[in-house]
Amino acid sequence: MTLLSQKYMPEVEEIEYSPTFREVKIPTNDEQNKIDKQLILEKMEPRFSTHAALSCALIKKTPPIFLDYYNKFYKNTDIIIHESPFTLKYDINFDLGDKPRIYNSHNHEAIFAKEVWHGKNARKYIQYVTRMEQYLVENANLVFATSVEDKNSFINSFNVNPKNIKLVPNGINPNVWYKRKKADSISSRKTALFIGSMHEPNIDIVNFIISHLALRCETIDFIIAGQCGKKFSNCKLPNIKIMGEVNEEQKLKLFSESDIAINPAFFGTGTKIKTLEFLSAGIPLVSTAVGVKGMYLQSGKHYIHATHENFSSTLNKEIVKTDQLEAISLQGQEHVNKLFSWEYIAKKIKVHLDLLGSTK
């Protein structure tokens, strides 16, 4: 498998992750850098999720270096997989129909853009990427959706045969986690963990933790890991700890030592990888319905449900119930590791790919 990607970097970088998987990272070109500068002038936000996407979507011609590598690998490729609609025009042979195409969606991008993107020309750009995603969904041989909600959203939004959309959720590797420390039922202070990238929904969550939860949960120390906390690095609240970006070793340590994980998500499409990881690691979880969407979890059995209105009171009440939390976390861990391990998901994907190959 070869992954062609684009990055803000000076030169081509080839990485061989395994004997069967490599990535070729291709630098953005001058036209894309000009698009990025134009988006800054237009105050298109959030920059993290709009600029990289639109610098690919709005480009007039496929970057020559990317095209060189595309042509190099195309002849001996059996299946072309699109990870997003933004690079649709990079696949210059898309309409030739000589090789099957799969849209491996991470979420329903058009819906996400409508909810999150804002700026001078946001409406125009949202309409543009919606048309790109529509074309990809309607013309790909298969579409992988990460949740039932996303599958139904594609069906309701576009003219697509439901049989062409397969459920392929996000997954986890259950074998990477450190053994969790024994919960301290005596200590008066507890720790609650949230981790996330510089994604707008994650930033909204951090704002909620700082402006709402921390003030109402004075005996809980909130640990915020990942780039989502960058904007709040000057926070002075005594029970807020902004870790910033963490490496894998630090992440595994945090997951093994935190008393509870929280995901007070407001919005988002697809399944939340952080939720899967929290549960797979055996951390008790308090989450809104959005945070556990698409995972078939039961409140009180696999996790603890809370709304934004009662999140602080629920957290204060439940975090001291160490025995109950341990039982819930074990059931959540078993559920997620059974249904969402990459090994289990890969077997299902192979069935879809084998059937696709037999109908070429």
Buried (B, 14 or more C-beta within 10 A) or exposed (E): EBEBEBEEEEEBEEEEEEEEEBBBBBBBBEBBEEBBEBBEEBEBBBBBBBBBBBBBBBBEEBBEBBBEBBEEEBEEEEBBBBBBBBBBBBBEEBEEEEBBBBBBBBBBBBBBBBBBBBBEBBEEBBEBBBEBBBBBBBBBBBBBBBBEBBBBBBBEBBEBEEEBBBBBBBBBEBEEBBEBEEBEEEEEEBBBBBBBBBBBBBBBBBBBBBEBBBEEBEEBBBBBBBBBBBEBEEBEBEBBBBBEBBEEEEBBEBBBBBBBBBBBBBEBBBBBBBBBBBBBBBBBBBBBEBBBBBBEBEBEEBBBBBEBEEBBEBBBEBBBBBEEBBEBBEBBBBBBBEBBBEEBBEEEBEEBBEEBEEEE
